[in-house]
């Protein structure tokens, strides 16, 4: 019974985190978002300067991406061979 509850909690946490990540751009998102109102936003800016340049013509407010910066591909580290 405990295992079933743990699986349900973990599944719910994954769904919530994926929903938030997808809402603010997912893999195509940038580190900065331009918010015009609660329903209109663009999270495609890699730098604050890019966001501010767009906001200067269109209005709105630049803020850090609520779902965090995009995930980068971490370099794969090779395991060192043991010298036994």
N, C-alpha and C positions, 0 to 999 in steps of 0.2 A: 504494500500500500504506500509506504514512504517513497519507494522508487517511482511510482506513478505520479505522486505529488511533485517530486523533484523534477521529473521530466516535463510535467505541465508548466512549472514555473520557468524552467530554462527555455522551453519553447515560446512562452509568452514574452520573455525578455528578448529573445532573438527577433520575434515579429515586431516588437516595439522599436528596437534599434534599427532594423531594416526599413521600417516605415519612416522614421525620422531622417535616415540617410537618403532615402529616395525622395522625400519631400523637398529637400533643399539641394537637389541636383545629382546625388549619387556619385558615380564615377566621373561624371563630366563637370562636377562642381569645382569651384575655386575656393580660395581661402576667405574671400570677401563677397558680401551680398549687398545689393542696392535694394532697399525697401522703399517703395512708394506709398504703400498702405499695407494693412495686414494680409491682403490677398494678392498683392502685386509685388513680386520681387524677382531679382535676377542674381543668382549665385555663381556667375560665370567669370568672376574676376580673380586673377592670380595675385594682383597687388592692390593696395589701397589707392595708389595713384590712378590705376585704370578705372576703378570704381568712381573716384572723385571726378575724373574727366567726364564720365558719362553723366554723373549727377549734376554737373555744372550746366549741362544742356537740357536735361530731362527733369531735374529735381529729384527729391528723395534723399535718403540718408544711408550712408555706408556703414555697415557693421560687420564684425567677424561672422563667418558662416556658423550658424547655430549647431550644425552637425559636425563641425570641425573641418580642418583642411582636408583636401583629398588624400586618400591613402596612396602612398608612393610604393613602388615595387622595391622591397628591401633586397639588397644583394644577398645572394645565397652564399653562405659561408661553408667552406669545406671543412670537414672534421680532420683534425691532425691524426696521423697514424701513430699509434703507440709504439714505443721502441722497447718492446719486451725481448 
